[in-house]
Amino acid sequence: MSRAGAPAEGATRTGISRAGTPRTGAAPADTSSTFSTSSTGAPPARGDRSAQTRRDGRTNGTGHQPPGGDHTAGMGQDRRAQRRQRLLTTALGLFTTRGYTGTSIERICAGAHVSIRAFYEEFASREAVLIALHNDVARAGMEAALTVLSDPAAESASTRERITALTHAYVDAVTADPAATRIAFIEVVGAGQALDDHRLLWRGLWAGFLTGEAERAVGRGEAVPRDYTLAMVALIGAVNELMAHWARDSGSLTRRRLAGELVHHALATLGIPPGGPAADEGE
């Protein structure tokens, strides 16, 4: 539940229903064609002929791809994907050991065996790398929550049961890689305006999600009726701080205990009395 911006790289737009159930829908794509023709099959206008020539050059002037064209393009995409992943993996290690501010683009490129020119083909800046790493963790947390809600049993579950399941799934997802957890909850703080804006958008998404869960609890008569908007912003802050605390010293705090404490905070925010350690920790 990191205070972050909506996924900056081709993410779907996600909304939260008033019942607390997320709904997703892909942003519409531009389906217009660069090489449109009339219904009679007329050739492109004069201004389009240079583009038509470039297209014919790629298809041997026949309108068909040359042999192996798709295979070659696929290999190129695979190489770029591998290069991007090497940059992200290297940056993750360096940001974790040296800190974000102590890591330069040159050092990332050297570690990933990628030229600086190639770096800028993948990322606009060092901040863009950090945003991508943060998104990996933030998306994992949201996807874990969506998986819990996709279970038909979640529809009729009590608020306590639902919050417990959501919290444990979230914690398991965002702590799967302790290095990535550190990036998402420690290194992003104070890393620049772009990161601040990015985190604020993610915070807004989670605030909507949690407010929907609060409204569901009120509708079931399980929570105190009131406006929970600010309360959920405060809860997100508590989640972020506890996650950062775990990332700094994961050896002294188990994931189970961390999740149990977060469940306790969430239920307290809703005015639901604690059900004892066993209930809080999902036993």
ABEGO torsion letter per residue (X at the ends): XBBBBBBABGBBBBBBBAAGBBBBBBBBBBABBABBBBAAGBBBBAAAAAAAAAAAAAAGGAGBBBBGAAAAAAAAAAAAAAAAAAAAAAAAAAAAAAEAAABBAAAAAAAAGBBAAAAAAABABAAAAAAAAAAAAAAAAAAAAAAAAABAAAAABBAAAAAAAAAAAAAAAAAABAAAAAAAAAAABGAEAAAAAAAAAAAAAAAAAAAAAAAAAAAAGABBBBBAAAAAAAAAAAAAAAAAAAAABAAABBAAAAAAAAAAAAAAAAGBBBAEAAAAAGX
